[in-house]
Amino acid sequence: MTHSPPPGTPKARIPGPQQPPPPYPRIGAGLWRRVLGGGLVLWALTAGVTYTTRDTAPLPTLILLGSFLVPVAFVLWAYERHGRDLGVSAVLGCFLAGGTLGAFGAALMQSYLLRPSLGTFLGVGLIEEAAKAAALVFVLRRQPGVRGARAGLVLGAAVGFGFAALESAGYAFDAAVSTQGLDPRALLETEILRGVLAPLGHGLWTAVAGGVLLSLRRVNGRFRYAPPVVAALMGVSLLHALWDSTHGIAIWLVAHLSGTGLSPRLFGQGYLSRPSAGQEHLFALFSVGGLALVALAGVGWVRVVARRDTPWRNTP
């Protein structure tokens, strides 16, 4: 015979089903804003100390902060908004692999960039975009469930931003060191310019290539190198080449419109001797306008690929 507890006695709590922990770490919303804001403050303080004292001790901090701040912030934004289900290891692996291959490719291309031409820029664009696509394939080779256009956009962007970060560090180091010693003004100008342009270059191009590549990935995890993948790789390589050659194209157009002549040497030299004020204004218009057109083409292409989204993970 059972006895019921007297009235008013609190009932024992029966533990309910436990929720499994999330497969990804909980990252607070808006972390990318805090990273970007805090990093900008630290970079500005370091830049002020370096510029005022001309001491080389803070130079590595200044170069690394200026080169990695914007790429890391954009990767965090992509992870928070669209990539939590992918996992930190995949995003971080793509960022590091892309950066490593980018630095290696930039070192190999150094000698070719001494004599710029349109053909050289096309070759550099194709080689670097192929290297970044190979890095994406390498990182995801043992993760067959990761596929779909949006997954490719996020992970491709991570590869591209890793590439851009280390490439910017190399350019910043070259700008800082001159025959007269430390040149903090050139360093700061380089870091500011590349930081502003970082979201419109490598991250966009590799996001497009990654989105197309993973949208056609088979259910068993094998990559399909179908004509759309090849076309995307060639297309982003062309955008890359146009971006790099905008300076020379602007010089060429100014020479044509001002009647200076279309000497092929103008493209390789990258300057006009004794330009007039009108030529300087035309050059600024064509160079900035050219970069804007290439950036708009990349943004538009990313939006097109994003509309063809498929689920993050599909099991066979």
C-alpha positions as CSV (number, residue, x, y, z in Angstrom):
1,M,0.0,0.0,0.0
2,T,1.4,3.3,-1.0
3,H,1.1,6.5,0.9
4,S,0.7,9.8,-0.9
5,P,2.8,12.7,0.5
6,P,1.0,15.2,2.7
7,P,-0.4,18.3,0.9
8,G,2.1,21.1,0.4
9,T,5.1,18.7,0.2
10,P,7.3,19.8,-2.8
11,K,7.6,17.2,-5.5
12,A,11.0,15.8,-6.4
13,R,12.3,17.1,-9.7
14,I,12.6,14.4,-12.3
15,P,15.6,15.3,-14.6
16,G,14.5,15.7,-18.2
17,P,16.4,14.6,-21.3
18,Q,19.8,16.3,-21.6
19,Q,20.5,18.3,-24.7
20,P,23.6,17.3,-26.5
21,P,26.3,19.9,-26.7
22,P,26.5,21.9,-29.9
23,P,29.0,20.5,-32.5
24,Y,30.6,24.0,-32.7
25,P,31.8,26.4,-30.0
26,R,29.4,29.1,-28.9
27,I,30.7,32.4,-30.2
28,G,28.8,35.4,-29.1
29,A,27.1,37.4,-31.8
30,G,29.0,40.4,-32.9
31,L,32.4,39.1,-32.0
32,W,33.7,40.3,-35.4
33,R,32.8,43.8,-34.5
34,R,34.7,43.7,-31.2
35,V,37.7,42.2,-32.9
36,L,37.7,44.8,-35.6
37,G,37.1,47.7,-33.2
38,G,39.6,46.6,-30.6
39,G,42.2,45.7,-33.3
40,L,41.8,49.1,-34.9
41,V,42.5,50.8,-31.6
42,L,45.6,48.6,-31.0
43,W,46.8,49.2,-34.5
44,A,46.4,53.0,-34.2
45,L,48.3,53.1,-31.0
46,T,51.1,50.9,-32.4
47,A,51.2,53.1,-35.6
48,G,51.5,56.2,-33.5
49,V,54.3,54.9,-31.4
50,T,56.2,53.6,-34.5
51,Y,55.7,56.8,-36.5
52,T,56.7,59.1,-33.6
53,T,59.7,57.2,-32.3
54,R,60.8,55.4,-35.5
55,D,61.6,52.4,-33.3
56,T,61.7,49.0,-35.0
57,A,60.6,47.1,-31.9
58,P,56.8,47.5,-32.6
59,L,57.3,46.9,-36.3
60,P,56.3,43.1,-36.3
61,T,53.1,44.0,-34.2
62,L,52.2,46.8,-36.6
63,I,52.6,44.6,-39.7
64,L,50.8,41.6,-38.3
65,L,47.9,43.7,-36.9
66,G,47.5,45.7,-40.1
67,S,47.7,42.6,-42.3
68,F,45.5,40.2,-40.4
69,L,42.9,42.5,-38.8
70,V,40.4,42.9,-41.6
71,P,40.7,39.4,-43.0
72,V,40.2,37.8,-39.6
73,A,37.2,40.1,-38.9
74,F,35.6,39.1,-42.2
75,V,36.2,35.4,-41.6
76,L,34.6,35.8,-38.2
77,W,31.6,37.6,-39.7
78,A,31.1,34.8,-42.3
79,Y,31.4,32.1,-39.6
80,E,28.9,33.9,-37.3
81,R,26.3,34.5,-40.1
82,H,26.6,31.5,-42.3
83,G,29.2,29.0,-41.2
84,R,28.6,27.8,-37.6
85,D,27.6,24.3,-38.8
86,L,30.8,23.9,-40.7
87,G,33.0,23.9,-37.6
88,V,35.9,26.0,-36.5
89,S,38.5,23.4,-37.7
90,A,37.3,23.6,-41.3
91,V,37.3,27.5,-41.4
92,L,40.6,27.8,-39.6
93,G,42.2,25.1,-41.7
94,C,41.1,26.9,-44.9
95,F,42.4,30.3,-43.5
96,L,45.8,28.9,-42.6
97,A,46.3,26.7,-45.7
98,G,45.3,29.5,-48.0
99,G,47.6,31.9,-46.3
100,T,50.6,29.5,-46.5
101,L,50.1,28.7,-50.1
102,G,49.6,32.4,-50.8
103,A,52.9,33.4,-49.3
104,F,54.6,30.6,-51.2
105,G,53.0,31.6,-54.5
106,A,53.8,35.2,-54.0
107,A,57.5,34.4,-53.4
108,L,57.6,32.3,-56.6
109,M,56.0,35.1,-58.6
110,Q,58.3,37.8,-57.3
111,S,60.7,37.6,-60.2
112,Y,57.9,37.7,-62.8
113,L,56.4,40.8,-61.3
114,L,59.6,42.8,-62.0
115,R,58.5,43.3,-65.6
116,P,54.7,43.7,-65.5
117,S,52.6,43.0,-68.6
118,L,49.1,41.9,-69.2
119,G,50.2,38.3,-70.0
120,T,52.2,38.1,-66.8
121,F,49.2,39.3,-64.7
122,L,47.0,36.7,-66.4
123,G,49.5,34.0,-65.5
124,V,49.9,35.2,-61.9
125,G,46.1,35.3,-61.5
126,L,45.6,31.8,-62.8
127,I,48.4,30.3,-60.7
128,E,47.3,32.0,-57.5
129,E,43.6,31.2,-57.9
130,A,44.5,27.5,-58.8
131,A,46.7,27.4,-55.7
132,K,43.9,28.7,-53.5
133,A,41.4,26.2,-55.0
134,A,43.8,23.4,-54.4
135,A,44.1,24.5,-50.7
136,L,40.3,24.3,-50.4
137,V,40.2,20.8,-51.8
138,F,43.1,19.7,-49.6
139,V,41.5,20.9,-46.4
140,L,38.1,19.3,-47.2
141,R,39.4,16.1,-48.7
142,R,38.4,14.1,-45.5
143,Q,35.1,16.0,-44.9
144,P,32.8,14.5,-47.5
145,G,29.6,15.9,-45.9
146,V,30.6,19.5,-46.5
147,R,29.2,20.6,-49.7
148,G,26.8,23.2,-51.2
149,A,27.2,26.6,-52.6
150,R,27.0,28.5,-49.4
151,A,29.5,26.3,-47.7
152,G,31.9,26.9,-50.6
153,L,31.4,30.6,-50.4
154,V,32.3,30.7,-46.7
155,L,35.3,28.3,-46.9
156,G,36.5,29.8,-50.1
157,A,36.4,33.2,-48.6
158,A,38.4,31.9,-45.6
159,V,41.1,30.6,-48.0
160,G,41.2,33.9,-49.9
161,F,41.4,36.0,-46.7
162,G,44.2,33.8,-45.4
163,F,46.0,34.4,-48.7
164,A,45.4,38.1,-48.5
165,A,46.6,38.4,-44.9
166,L,50.1,37.0,-45.5
167,E,50.4,38.7,-48.9
168,S,49.7,42.0,-47.2
169,A,52.3,41.3,-44.5
170,G,54.8,40.8,-47.2
171,Y,53.9,44.0,-49.0
172,A,54.0,45.9,-45.7
173,F,57.4,44.6,-44.9
174,D,58.7,45.7,-48.3
175,A,57.2,49.1,-47.8
176,A,58.7,49.5,-44.4
177,V,62.3,48.8,-45.4
178,S,63.9,51.3,-47.8
179,T,67.5,52.3,-48.6
180,Q,67.2,55.1,-46.0
181,G,66.1,52.7,-43.3
182,L,62.7,52.5,-41.8
183,D,59.9,54.2,-43.7
184,P,56.9,54.3,-41.4
185,R,54.8,56.5,-43.7
186,A,55.1,54.1,-46.7
187,L,54.2,51.2,-44.3
188,L,51.1,52.9,-42.9
189,E,49.9,53.9,-46.4
190,T,50.3,50.4,-47.6
191,E,48.5,48.8,-44.7
192,I,45.6,51.3,-44.8
193,L,45.2,50.8,-48.6
194,R,45.4,47.0,-48.5
195,G,43.1,46.9,-45.4
196,V,40.4,48.9,-47.1
197,L,40.6,46.8,-50.3
198,A,41.0,43.4,-48.6
199,P,37.3,42.5,-48.7
200,L,37.1,43.2,-52.4
201,G,39.9,41.0,-53.7
202,H,41.1,37.5,-52.8
203,G,38.2,36.8,-50.5
204,L,35.6,37.5,-53.2
205,W,37.4,35.6,-55.9
206,T,38.1,32.4,-53.9
207,A,34.6,32.5,-52.5
208,V,33.2,32.4,-56.1
209,A,35.4,29.5,-57.0
210,G,34.7,27.6,-53.8
211,G,30.9,28.1,-54.1
212,V,30.9,26.7,-57.6
213,L,33.2,23.8,-56.7
214,L,31.2,22.7,-53.6
215,S,27.9,23.2,-55.3
216,L,28.9,20.4,-57.7
217,R,30.5,18.1,-55.1
218,R,29.2,14.6,-55.2
219,V,27.3,13.1,-52.2
220,N,30.2,10.6,-51.6
221,G,32.6,13.6,-51.2
222,R,34.4,13.5,-54.5
223,F,35.0,16.8,-56.3
224,R,33.7,17.3,-59.8
225,Y,35.9,19.3,-62.1
226,A,33.1,20.0,-64.5
227,P,33.0,22.8,-67.1
228,P,31.3,25.2,-64.6
229,V,34.2,24.8,-62.2
230,V,36.8,25.4,-64.8
231,A,34.8,28.4,-66.1
232,A,34.6,29.8,-62.6
233,L,38.4,29.4,-62.0
234,M,39.2,31.1,-65.3
235,G,36.7,33.9,-64.6
236,V,38.1,34.7,-61.2
237,S,41.6,34.5,-62.6
238,L,40.6,37.1,-65.1
239,L,39.2,39.3,-62.4
240,H,42.4,38.9,-60.5
241,A,44.5,39.9,-63.5
242,L,42.3,42.9,-64.2
243,W,42.6,44.0,-60.6
244,D,46.4,43.8,-60.7
245,S,46.8,45.5,-64.1
246,T,44.4,48.4,-63.4
247,H,47.3,50.7,-62.8
248,G,48.9,49.9,-66.1
249,I,45.6,50.0,-68.0
250,A,44.9,53.5,-66.5
251,I,48.3,54.7,-67.7
252,W,47.6,53.3,-71.2
253,L,44.2,55.0,-71.4
254,V,45.5,58.3,-70.2
255,A,48.2,58.2,-72.9
256,H,45.7,57.4,-75.6
257,L,43.2,60.1,-74.6
258,S,45.9,62.8,-74.2
259,G,47.6,61.9,-77.5
260,T,50.9,60.7,-75.8
261,G,50.8,57.5,-77.8
262,L,50.2,53.9,-77.1
263,S,53.7,52.7,-76.5
264,P,53.7,49.2,-75.0
265,R,56.5,50.4,-72.7
266,L,54.0,52.6,-70.8
267,F,52.2,49.6,-69.4
268,G,55.4,48.0,-68.1
269,Q,56.9,51.3,-66.8
270,G,53.7,52.2,-65.0
271,Y,54.1,55.9,-65.2
272,L,54.0,58.9,-67.6
273,S,57.0,61.2,-67.7
274,R,56.1,64.7,-66.6
275,P,52.3,64.3,-66.5
276,S,50.0,67.3,-66.6
277,A,47.3,68.1,-64.0
278,G,44.7,66.8,-66.4
279,Q,46.5,63.6,-67.0
280,E,46.8,63.0,-63.2
281,H,43.1,63.5,-62.8
282,L,42.4,61.1,-65.6
283,F,44.7,58.5,-64.1
284,A,43.0,58.7,-60.7
285,L,39.6,58.4,-62.4
286,F,40.5,55.4,-64.5
287,S,42.5,53.6,-61.8
288,V,39.9,54.0,-59.0
289,G,37.0,53.4,-61.5
290,G,38.7,50.2,-62.8
291,L,39.1,48.8,-59.3
292,A,35.4,49.6,-58.5
293,L,34.2,47.8,-61.6
294,V,36.2,44.7,-60.8
295,A,35.0,44.8,-57.2
296,L,31.3,45.2,-58.4
297,A,31.7,42.2,-60.8
298,G,33.0,40.1,-57.9
299,V,30.2,41.1,-55.5
300,G,27.6,40.5,-58.2
301,W,29.0,37.0,-59.0
302,V,29.0,36.1,-55.3
303,R,25.3,37.0,-55.1
304,V,24.5,34.8,-58.1
305,V,26.4,31.8,-56.6
306,A,24.7,32.3,-53.2
307,R,21.2,32.1,-54.8
308,R,22.1,28.5,-55.9
309,D,22.5,27.4,-52.3
310,T,22.1,23.8,-51.3
311,P,22.2,22.4,-47.7
312,W,25.4,22.5,-45.8
313,R,25.7,18.8,-45.2
314,N,24.2,15.9,-47.1
315,T,24.8,12.3,-46.2
316,P,24.8,9.6,-48.8
